[in-house]
Amino acid sequence: MSNIPDAYKKVPMMFQAQTNGRCQLQRLDPDRKKDGDPQDAEIWCKQWTSETYPVAPIFDEPVKKQEYTISWRFVTNSGQDDGVIRPVIGASGYPFYPGSSMKGAFRQACKRLFRDRLGKYCGQEISKGDFSPGILRFHGGYPVDSSWTDGLVDLIHPQQKLQVMNSEKEGAKIQISLYQPTIQFGISASEELEEFEWDEIWQIWEAALGRGIGCRVSAGYGHRDQLKGELLYPPHLLKGQGMASKRLDESGEFRPNIFRAAIRGHALRIFGGLTDPDTAEKQVEKIFGGVSGHGVWGLLMMNFVTTSFEPKLFGNGQWEVPSYKVEGELGWLLSQEISEEHKAALKNLILHLNQFAMIFGGFGKSWRRADHRLFYEEYYEKNNDRKPLIGCHWQWKKGRYARDIKVYGSKYVTIFLDKLQEAARVWLQLQGVKLTANYVTGWREAWHPDKVMVWGRIASNKESSEAIQWLHGAYQKRDNKAKISELSIYKSSVTGRVGQIGRLWHRMYPLMKLEPDPNDSAKKIPKPTASYLELLTIFPDGSDDCLNFLNFLADDGQFKQLWGKPWEIE
């Protein structure tokens, strides 16, 4: 018998060890990406899906079944490969949500809603070591069709340390997750039940779904396409446009976890201006979850339900990128029981953090810049195929203006920021954190008056932005008799360049005005205007480019300093 050369290569990757030279699902190899070769995860998925049965598994009577659609992505962890998150695989090779996981989620929801039914439905201890079984059997869930095979490779780009601190960039990681699957769940009973009892059972299961199922639910995975559950407060109504993330195959994907990433990052900035770095990181993990130690279960979960979505491509040739326009509801859910005092403080904090993200930037790629398509059209008028898409634009949707609009002009910015910091202080003190004058001096974007400055002006319409042109050319020309010199922050440490994050945020925030309510003269309601609050948020680095620019802002007089240590012209 002759030996088979490279025999291990004949073995499907699913059965190979997660080690270099065999199979590494989680690792993104930049050299392969550059050369256009498939990643191990892509090969793994192709081998898997090519062997699955073409018809989805179904539950036969007497199993009762219901179908639910996941709003974004869904992932379960098989636990079969060290350090890799990939789905549990069930009958016919289909990804499977295990019945044991389903029972656990159901049991927790039943305990909250119908504690008196818990023993009947899920079983209970009758004496030490003896249990009586419940009447329900949980059969898990399968996708209803083969559409789950599309977009399985899920990219994760850690950005927090790079953008907020001074750490090096972390490489992208891969996990396998299902994109917007519709899943059929099955439950049966050991005795005949009335229809109203089944209604109650499915009500409990929907409550379980409201908290998310599977892995990484705090980041927006595994939630229904409806906002149901124990919301901390009614959802924010948002609409926006920007550059979409790219999958490995270069197709675009709007990733709702951009909201959690942005707001988590802002929480770290705010905490970093109030306490030491270790405490700031631990407190952020307490709220949003994290990977410290054996993992931290965060107090909050996020879900974004899309109500309108329009994908499109922008640019041509090498500059072509996927983009989107989207509208939806952003909700925050409590994952654990906390006291009413802590709940009120957390609600106030996360509410202000959402408002902060909307006022000063946006969400997703290029959030530090205003959308050039809206506010600098001439940038694309010539050679459009050689211009990158820059910036994003987000605004509140009509519905909860009175709650979410807290800034109606420049003077409101200072008031808002002071209230945000106070909300953060109250929360930290409730967690036993002793606030001192110390803060994180080593981070690039800690939110402290000594570290950050906010400048603002009113722009009468979207064509009247002053600062957006300064990002690409001179902001001042000086006549030195002999010759004219230009001052610019273009491609400096202030604005950044490829591979370097800048120290300036530019935002065009749509302004509202307060008008008397026609139904109640004692009340005022927000109304849209054509004006914008143009904001520059700057984290000075002491460079000549930065100092010259700050002197220009103070001397020019168009922008007024709204927050931070008062700047005097040097």
KOLPADREN-818033 format. One record per residue (C-alpha): residue in one letter; z, y, x; residue number from 1. Coordinates in steps of 0.2 Angstrom, whole numbers, padded with zeros to 4 digits. Layout:
BEGIN
A, Z, Y, X, NUM
...
This chain:
BEGIN
M, 0000, 0000, 0000, 1
S, -0005, 0017, 0007, 2
N, 0006, 0032, 0007, 3
I, 0001, 0046, -0005, 4
P, 0000, 0062, 0005, 5
D, 0011, 0076, -0001, 6
A, 0017, 0065, -0015, 7
Y, 0030, 0078, -0020, 8
K, 0016, 0089, -0025, 9
K, 0011, 0077, -0039, 10
V, 0028, 0078, -0047, 11
P, 0028, 0092, -0061, 12
M, 0039, 0107, -0056, 13
M, 0051, 0104, -0070, 14
F, 0057, 0089, -0060, 15
Q, 0058, 0097, -0043, 16
A, 0073, 0104, -0035, 17
Q, 0075, 0123, -0035, 18
T, 0073, 0125, -0016, 19
N, 0061, 0134, -0005, 20
G, 0045, 0124, -0003, 21
R, 0047, 0115, -0020, 22
C, 0051, 0126, -0035, 23
Q, 0059, 0142, -0036, 24
L, 0058, 0149, -0054, 25
Q, 0069, 0164, -0052, 26
R, 0061, 0171, -0036, 27
L, 0046, 0183, -0037, 28
D, 0036, 0181, -0021, 29
P, 0028, 0198, -0018, 30
D, 0015, 0190, -0006, 31
R, 0008, 0179, -0020, 32
K, 0008, 0194, -0032, 33
K, -0002, 0204, -0019, 34
D, -0014, 0189, -0017, 35
G, -0016, 0185, -0035, 36
D, -0009, 0168, -0033, 37
P, 0002, 0161, -0047, 38
Q, 0021, 0162, -0046, 39
D, 0031, 0145, -0047, 40
A, 0037, 0151, -0064, 41
E, 0019, 0153, -0070, 42
I, 0014, 0136, -0064, 43
W, 0030, 0128, -0072, 44
C, 0026, 0136, -0089, 45
K, 0008, 0130, -0088, 46
Q, 0013, 0113, -0084, 47
W, 0026, 0113, -0098, 48
T, 0016, 0120, -0112, 49
S, 0001, 0109, -0108, 50
E, 0011, 0094, -0112, 51
T, 0020, 0099, -0128, 52
Y, 0015, 0092, -0145, 53
P, 0003, 0103, -0154, 54
V, 0013, 0102, -0170, 55
A, 0031, 0110, -0171, 56
P, 0046, 0099, -0175, 57
I, 0051, 0100, -0193, 58
F, 0068, 0096, -0202, 59
D, 0066, 0083, -0217, 60
E, 0077, 0082, -0232, 61
P, 0091, 0083, -0235, 62
V, 0092, 0096, -0221, 63
K, 0092, 0114, -0228, 64
K, 0081, 0126, -0217, 65
Q, 0079, 0144, -0215, 66
E, 0067, 0154, -0204, 67
Y, 0072, 0170, -0195, 68
T, 0062, 0181, -0183, 69
I, 0069, 0187, -0166, 70
S, 0066, 0206, -0164, 71
W, 0062, 0205, -0145, 72
R, 0066, 0190, -0134, 73
F, 0076, 0174, -0135, 74
V, 0083, 0164, -0121, 75
T, 0095, 0149, -0120, 76
N, 0101, 0142, -0104, 77
S, 0099, 0123, -0101, 78
G, 0111, 0124, -0087, 79
Q, 0100, 0111, -0078, 80
D, 0094, 0121, -0063, 81
D, 0107, 0131, -0052, 82
G, 0105, 0149, -0054, 83
V, 0090, 0149, -0065, 84
I, 0090, 0153, -0084, 85
R, 0077, 0143, -0093, 86
P, 0077, 0136, -0111, 87
V, 0084, 0120, -0118, 88
I, 0069, 0108, -0122, 89
G, 0070, 0097, -0137, 90
A, 0059, 0086, -0147, 91
S, 0040, 0086, -0144, 92
G, 0043, 0097, -0128, 93
Y, 0048, 0112, -0139, 94
P, 0061, 0125, -0134, 95
F, 0077, 0121, -0144, 96
Y, 0092, 0130, -0150, 97
P, 0106, 0117, -0149, 98
G, 0116, 0112, -0164, 99
S, 0132, 0113, -0154, 100
S, 0128, 0131, -0150, 101
M, 0123, 0134, -0168, 102
K, 0140, 0127, -0174, 103
G, 0150, 0138, -0162, 104
A, 0141, 0154, -0168, 105
F, 0143, 0149, -0186, 106
R, 0162, 0145, -0183, 107
Q, 0165, 0162, -0176, 108
A, 0156, 0171, -0190, 109
C, 0165, 0160, -0203, 110
K, 0182, 0164, -0195, 111
R, 0178, 0182, -0198, 112
L, 0171, 0181, -0215, 113
F, 0178, 0166, -0224, 114
R, 0193, 0160, -0214, 115
D, 0198, 0149, -0229, 116
R, 0182, 0139, -0228, 117
L, 0183, 0136, -0209, 118
G, 0191, 0119, -0211, 119
K, 0180, 0113, -0225, 120
Y, 0164, 0118, -0216, 121
C, 0168, 0116, -0198, 122
G, 0183, 0104, -0197, 123
Q, 0201, 0107, -0192, 124
E, 0215, 0100, -0183, 125
I, 0227, 0089, -0194, 126
S, 0239, 0084, -0181, 127
K, 0241, 0084, -0163, 128
G, 0225, 0077, -0156, 129
D, 0218, 0072, -0173, 130
F, 0204, 0082, -0182, 131
S, 0196, 0081, -0199, 132
P, 0177, 0083, -0198, 133
G, 0169, 0097, -0207, 134
I, 0156, 0094, -0221, 135
L, 0142, 0103, -0212, 136
R, 0130, 0096, -0198, 137
F, 0121, 0109, -0188, 138
H, 0103, 0103, -0182, 139
G, 0099, 0118, -0171, 140
G, 0082, 0127, -0172, 141
Y, 0064, 0126, -0166, 142
P, 0050, 0139, -0166, 143
V, 0039, 0136, -0181, 144
D, 0022, 0137, -0172, 145
S, 0015, 0137, -0155, 146
S, 0015, 0156, -0153, 147
W, 0031, 0154, -0142, 148
T, 0020, 0148, -0127, 149
D, 0014, 0166, -0125, 150
G, 0023, 0178, -0113, 151
L, 0036, 0165, -0107, 152
V, 0038, 0173, -0090, 153
D, 0051, 0187, -0092, 154
L, 0054, 0199, -0077, 155
I, 0071, 0207, -0074, 156
H, 0071, 0223, -0063, 157
P, 0089, 0228, -0058, 158
Q, 0089, 0247, -0055, 159
Q, 0107, 0253, -0057, 160
K, 0112, 0252, -0039, 161
L, 0095, 0260, -0033, 162
Q, 0095, 0275, -0046, 163
V, 0114, 0279, -0047, 164
M, 0121, 0274, -0031, 165
N, 0113, 0274, -0013, 166
S, 0110, 0255, -0012, 167
E, 0094, 0247, -0007, 168
K, 0081, 0241, -0020, 169
E, 0084, 0224, -0028, 170
G, 0070, 0213, -0030, 171
A, 0063, 0208, -0047, 172
K, 0069, 0191, -0054, 173
I, 0062, 0179, -0066, 174
Q, 0068, 0170, -0081, 175
I, 0060, 0160, -0095, 176
S, 0062, 0167, -0112, 177
L, 0053, 0167, -0129, 178
Y, 0044, 0183, -0135, 179
Q, 0047, 0187, -0153, 180
P, 0048, 0169, -0159, 181
T, 0051, 0164, -0178, 182
I, 0064, 0150, -0177, 183
Q, 0068, 0138, -0191, 184
F, 0086, 0133, -0192, 185
G, 0093, 0117, -0200, 186
I, 0110, 0113, -0208, 187
S, 0114, 0098, -0219, 188
A, 0130, 0093, -0228, 189
S, 0139, 0077, -0230, 190
E, 0142, 0080, -0249, 191
E, 0133, 0088, -0263, 192
L, 0135, 0107, -0263, 193
E, 0131, 0120, -0277, 194
E, 0118, 0133, -0274, 195
F, 0130, 0147, -0273, 196
E, 0139, 0137, -0258, 197
W, 0122, 0136, -0249, 198
D, 0120, 0155, -0252, 199
E, 0137, 0157, -0244, 200
I, 0133, 0146, -0229, 201
W, 0117, 0155, -0225, 202
Q, 0126, 0172, -0227, 203
I, 0138, 0166, -0214, 204
W, 0124, 0160, -0202, 205
E, 0115, 0177, -0205, 206
A, 0132, 0186, -0199, 207
A, 0131, 0175, -0184, 208
L, 0113, 0180, -0180, 209
G, 0119, 0198, -0183, 210
R, 0129, 0196, -0167, 211
G, 0115, 0188, -0157, 212
I, 0112, 0170, -0152, 213
G, 0108, 0162, -0135, 214
C, 0110, 0171, -0118, 215
R, 0111, 0189, -0113, 216
V, 0114, 0195, -0131, 217
S, 0122, 0211, -0125, 218
A, 0106, 0216, -0117, 219
G, 0096, 0215, -0133, 220
Y, 0091, 0197, -0132, 221
G, 0092, 0185, -0147, 222
H, 0094, 0197, -0161, 223
R, 0086, 0197, -0178, 224
D, 0072, 0209, -0183, 225
Q, 0084, 0217, -0194, 226
L, 0100, 0227, -0190, 227
K, 0113, 0217, -0198, 228
G, 0131, 0214, -0191, 229
E, 0146, 0223, -0186, 230
L, 0138, 0240, -0181, 231
L, 0150, 0252, -0172, 232
Y, 0142, 0265, -0182, 233
P, 0125, 0268, -0192, 234
P, 0110, 0266, -0180, 235
H, 0101, 0280, -0171, 236
L, 0083, 0283, -0177, 237
L, 0072, 0286, -0163, 238
K, 0053, 0288, -0159, 239
G, 0045, 0290, -0142, 240
Q, 0031, 0286, -0130, 241
G, 0029, 0281, -0112, 242
M, 0023, 0269, -0100, 243
A, 0026, 0250, -0104, 244
S, 0033, 0237, -0092, 245
K, 0020, 0225, -0085, 246
R, 0021, 0206, -0086, 247
L, 0016, 0195, -0071, 248
D, -0002, 0194, -0079, 249
E, -0003, 0213, -0080, 250
S, -0002, 0214, -0099, 251
G, 0010, 0227, -0106, 252
E, 0027, 0224, -0115, 253
F, 0038, 0236, -0123, 254
R, 0056, 0231, -0118, 255
P, 0070, 0237, -0129, 256
N, 0083, 0234, -0116, 257
I, 0077, 0250, -0108, 258
F, 0090, 0259, -0120, 259
R, 0104, 0248, -0114, 260
A, 0099, 0251, -0096, 261
A, 0098, 0270, -0097, 262
I, 0114, 0272, -0107, 263
R, 0124, 0260, -0095, 264
G, 0117, 0270, -0080, 265
H, 0123, 0286, -0088, 266
A, 0140, 0278, -0092, 267
L, 0141, 0274, -0073, 268
R, 0136, 0292, -0068, 269
I, 0149, 0300, -0080, 270
F, 0163, 0288, -0074, 271
G, 0158, 0291, -0056, 272
G, 0162, 0309, -0058, 273
L, 0180, 0305, -0065, 274
T, 0187, 0291, -0055, 275
D, 0184, 0280, -0039, 276
P, 0168, 0268, -0037, 277
D, 0177, 0252, -0040, 278
T, 0186, 0258, -0056, 279
A, 0169, 0266, -0062, 280
E, 0160, 0250, -0060, 281
K, 0173, 0239, -0068, 282
Q, 0175, 0250, -0083, 283
V, 0156, 0250, -0086, 284
E, 0156, 0231, -0085, 285
K, 0170, 0231, -0098, 286
I, 0159, 0240, -0110, 287
F, 0142, 0233, -0106, 288
G, 0146, 0216, -0098, 289
G, 0142, 0211, -0080, 290
V, 0141, 0198, -0067, 291
S, 0157, 0201, -0057, 292
G, 0168, 0185, -0054, 293
H, 0163, 0172, -0067, 294
G, 0155, 0185, -0077, 295
V, 0162, 0199, -0089, 296
W, 0159, 0198, -0108, 297
G, 0156, 0216, -0113, 298
L, 0163, 0225, -0128, 299
L, 0146, 0231, -0134, 300
M, 0129, 0223, -0139, 301
M, 0113, 0232, -0142, 302
N, 0099, 0229, -0154, 303
F, 0083, 0239, -0156, 304
V, 0073, 0235, -0172, 305
T, 0055, 0242, -0171, 306
T, 0048, 0250, -0187, 307
S, 0032, 0256, -0180, 308
F, 0023, 0251, -0164, 309
E, 0006, 0257, -0156, 310
P, 0001, 0249, -0139, 311
K, -0013, 0257, -0129, 312
L, -0020, 0258, -0112, 313
F, -0020, 0275, -0102, 314
G, -0031, 0279, -0087, 315
N, -0045, 0269, -0079, 316
G, -0048, 0258, -0064, 317
Q, -0033, 0256, -0053, 318
W, -0024, 0269, -0063, 319
E, -0025, 0260, -0079, 320
V, -0008, 0256, -0086, 321
P, -0001, 0250, -0103, 322
S, 0008, 0263, -0113, 323
Y, 0015, 0264, -0131, 324
K, 0021, 0274, -0145, 325
V, 0036, 0267, -0154, 326
E, 0048, 0271, -0168, 327
G, 0064, 0261, -0172, 328
E, 0083, 0260, -0175, 329
L, 0095, 0258, -0160, 330
G, 0111, 0250, -0165, 331
W, 0127, 0245, -0156, 332
L, 0138, 0231, -0161, 333
L, 0155, 0226, -0156, 334
S, 0157, 0209, -0148, 335
Q, 0176, 0208, -0149, 336
E, 0190, 0213, -0159, 337
I, 0199, 0229, -0152, 338
S, 0212, 0241, -0160, 339
E, 0207, 0255, -0171, 340
E, 0212, 0267, -0158, 341
H, 0201, 0259, -0145, 342
K, 0187, 0257, -0157, 343
A, 0187, 0276, -0162, 344
A, 0187, 0281, -0143, 345
L, 0173, 0268, -0139, 346
K, 0162, 0275, -0154, 347
N, 0164, 0293, -0148, 348
L, 0160, 0288, -0131, 349
I, 0144, 0278, -0134, 350
L, 0138, 0291, -0147, 351
H, 0139, 0304, -0134, 352
L, 0131, 0294, -0121, 353
N, 0116, 0291, -0133, 354
Q, 0115, 0309, -0136, 355
F, 0116, 0313, -0117, 356
A, 0101, 0301, -0114, 357
M, 0091, 0309, -0127, 358
I, 0095, 0327, -0122, 359
F, 0093, 0325, -0103, 360
G, 0079, 0312, -0100, 361
G, 0073, 0298, -0110, 362
F, 0071, 0279, -0109, 363
G, 0060, 0267, -0099, 364
K, 0048, 0270, -0084, 365
S, 0047, 0288, -0077, 366
W, 0061, 0294, -0089, 367
R, 0066, 0308, -0076, 368
R, 0050, 0317, -0081, 369
A, 0043, 0325, -0096, 370
D, 0027, 0317, -0103, 371
H, 0013, 0326, -0094, 372
R, 0001, 0321, -0108, 373
L, 0010, 0332, -0120, 374
F, 0016, 0346, -0108, 375
Y, 0004, 0347, -0094, 376
E, -0013, 0343, -0102, 377
E, -0023, 0351, -0088, 378
Y, -0016, 0339, -0076, 379
Y, -0028, 0326, -0084, 380
E, -0042, 0337, -0088, 381
K, -0052, 0333, -0072, 382
N, -0053, 0316, -0063, 383
N, -0043, 0307, -0077, 384
D, -0046, 0290, -0069, 385
R, -0038, 0296, -0053, 386
K, -0021, 0302, -0061, 387
P, -0006, 0292, -0065, 388
L, 0003, 0292, -0081, 389
I, 0019, 0302, -0078, 390
G, 0034, 0304, -0089, 391
C, 0040, 0299, -0107, 392
H, 0045, 0309, -0122, 393
W, 0058, 0304, -0135, 394
Q, 0065, 0313, -0150, 395
W, 0076, 0310, -0165, 396
K, 0068, 0304, -0181, 397
K, 0073, 0313, -0198, 398
G, 0088, 0304, -0206, 399
R, 0103, 0307, -0196, 400
Y, 0099, 0324, -0188, 401
A, 0116, 0332, -0193, 402
R, 0125, 0318, -0183, 403
D, 0114, 0316, -0168, 404
I, 0108, 0334, -0165, 405
K, 0122, 0343, -0155, 406
V, 0111, 0355, -0145, 407
Y, 0102, 0369, -0154, 408
G, 0100, 0380, -0138, 409
S, 0105, 0383, -0121, 410
K, 0123, 0388, -0125, 411
Y, 0126, 0371, -0133, 412
V, 0123, 0361, -0117, 413
T, 0139, 0367, -0109, 414
I, 0149, 0363, -0124, 415
F, 0141, 0346, -0126, 416
L, 0144, 0341, -0108, 417
D, 0162, 0346, -0109, 418
K, 0164, 0335, -0125, 419
L, 0156, 0320, -0116, 420
Q, 0167, 0321, -0101, 421
E, 0182, 0322, -0113, 422
A, 0176, 0307, -0123, 423
A, 0175, 0297, -0106, 424
R, 0192, 0303, -0101, 425
V, 0200, 0297, -0117, 426
W, 0192, 0280, -0115, 427
L, 0197, 0278, -0097, 428
Q, 0215, 0283, -0101, 429
L, 0216, 0271, -0115, 430
Q, 0211, 0257, -0102, 431
G, 0225, 0262, -0091, 432
V, 0215, 0272, -0078, 433
K, 0224, 0286, -0070, 434
L, 0212, 0301, -0068, 435
T, 0214, 0311, -0052, 436
A, 0204, 0324, -0044, 437
N, 0195, 0311, -0033, 438
Y, 0178, 0305, -0038, 439
V, 0163, 0295, -0031, 440
T, 0157, 0307, -0017, 441
G, 0145, 0294, -0010, 442
W, 0134, 0291, -0025, 443
R, 0118, 0300, -0027, 444
E, 0120, 0304, -0045, 445
A, 0139, 0305, -0049, 446
W, 0141, 0317, -0064, 447
H, 0154, 0330, -0056, 448
P, 0152, 0349, -0056, 449
D, 0152, 0348, -0037, 450
K, 0137, 0335, -0037, 451
V, 0126, 0341, -0051, 452
M, 0119, 0356, -0058, 453
V, 0110, 0359, -0075, 454
W, 0098, 0374, -0078, 455
G, 0089, 0378, -0094, 456
R, 0077, 0390, -0103, 457
I, 0069, 0390, -0120, 458
A, 0050, 0386, -0120, 459
S, 0042, 0393, -0136, 460
N, 0030, 0378, -0137, 461
K, 0024, 0363, -0128, 462
E, 0011, 0373, -0118, 463
S, 0024, 0385, -0111, 464
S, 0034, 0373, -0099, 465
E, 0037, 0383, -0082, 466
A, 0044, 0369, -0071, 467
I, 0031, 0355, -0074, 468
Q, 0018, 0363, -0063, 469
W, 0032, 0365, -0049, 470
L, 0032, 0346, -0048, 471
H, 0014, 0347, -0041, 472
G, 0012, 0363, -0032, 473
A, 0020, 0379, -0026, 474
Y, 0034, 0387, -0036, 475
Q, 0033, 0403, -0026, 476
K, 0021, 0412, -0015, 477
R, 0027, 0424, -0002, 478
D, 0017, 0438, 0006, 479
N, 0023, 0440, 0024, 480
K, 0010, 0453, 0028, 481
A, 0001, 0442, 0041, 482
K, -0001, 0428, 0029, 483
I, 0004, 0421, 0012, 484
S, 0016, 0406, 0013, 485
E, 0021, 0394, -0001, 486
L, 0037, 0387, -0006, 487
S, 0036, 0370, -0014, 488
I, 0046, 0355, -0019, 489
Y, 0031, 0343, -0021, 490
K, 0034, 0326, -0012, 491
S, 0051, 0333, -0006, 492
S, 0068, 0324, -0007, 493
V, 0070, 0335, -0023, 494
T, 0056, 0327, -0033, 495
G, 0054, 0311, -0023, 496
R, 0038, 0301, -0019, 497
V, 0032, 0284, -0019, 498
G, 0046, 0273, -0014, 499
Q, 0059, 0287, -0015, 500
I, 0068, 0292, -0031, 501
G, 0070, 0311, -0032, 502
R, 0085, 0322, -0036, 503
L, 0078, 0331, -0051, 504
W, 0076, 0327, -0069, 505
H, 0064, 0337, -0080, 506
R, 0066, 0337, -0099, 507
M, 0057, 0346, -0113, 508
Y, 0070, 0343, -0127, 509
P, 0063, 0347, -0145, 510
L, 0074, 0360, -0153, 511
M, 0080, 0361, -0171, 512
K, 0087, 0376, -0180, 513
L, 0101, 0376, -0193, 514
E, 0096, 0383, -0210, 515
P, 0106, 0384, -0226, 516
D, 0105, 0368, -0237, 517
P, 0096, 0373, -0253, 518
N, 0108, 0361, -0263, 519
D, 0123, 0368, -0255, 520
S, 0124, 0385, -0247, 521
A, 0140, 0381, -0238, 522
K, 0131, 0368, -0228, 523
K, 0118, 0370, -0215, 524
I, 0104, 0357, -0211, 525
P, 0094, 0355, -0195, 526
K, 0075, 0359, -0196, 527
P, 0062, 0356, -0183, 528
T, 0054, 0370, -0173, 529
A, 0040, 0372, -0161, 530
S, 0052, 0377, -0147, 531
Y, 0059, 0366, -0133, 532
L, 0074, 0367, -0122, 533
E, 0067, 0365, -0105, 534
L, 0081, 0357, -0094, 535
L, 0082, 0354, -0075, 536
T, 0095, 0343, -0069, 537
I, 0097, 0343, -0050, 538
F, 0108, 0333, -0038, 539
P, 0108, 0344, -0023, 540
D, 0106, 0335, -0006, 541
G, 0108, 0350, 0005, 542
S, 0090, 0350, 0012, 543
D, 0081, 0366, 0015, 544
D, 0069, 0362, 0001, 545
C, 0083, 0360, -0011, 546
L, 0092, 0376, -0006, 547
N, 0077, 0386, -0006, 548
F, 0073, 0380, -0024, 549
L, 0090, 0384, -0030, 550
N, 0089, 0401, -0023, 551
F, 0073, 0403, -0032, 552
L, 0080, 0398, -0049, 553
A, 0095, 0410, -0047, 554
D, 0084, 0424, -0041, 555
D, 0069, 0422, -0053, 556
G, 0080, 0423, -0069, 557
Q, 0070, 0412, -0081, 558
F, 0082, 0397, -0080, 559
K, 0100, 0400, -0082, 560
Q, 0113, 0388, -0075, 561
L, 0122, 0379, -0089, 562
W, 0133, 0367, -0080, 563
G, 0140, 0363, -0063, 564
K, 0148, 0373, -0049, 565
P, 0141, 0391, -0050, 566
W, 0127, 0394, -0038, 567
E, 0127, 0410, -0027, 568
I, 0111, 0415, -0018, 569
E, 0112, 0411, 0000, 570
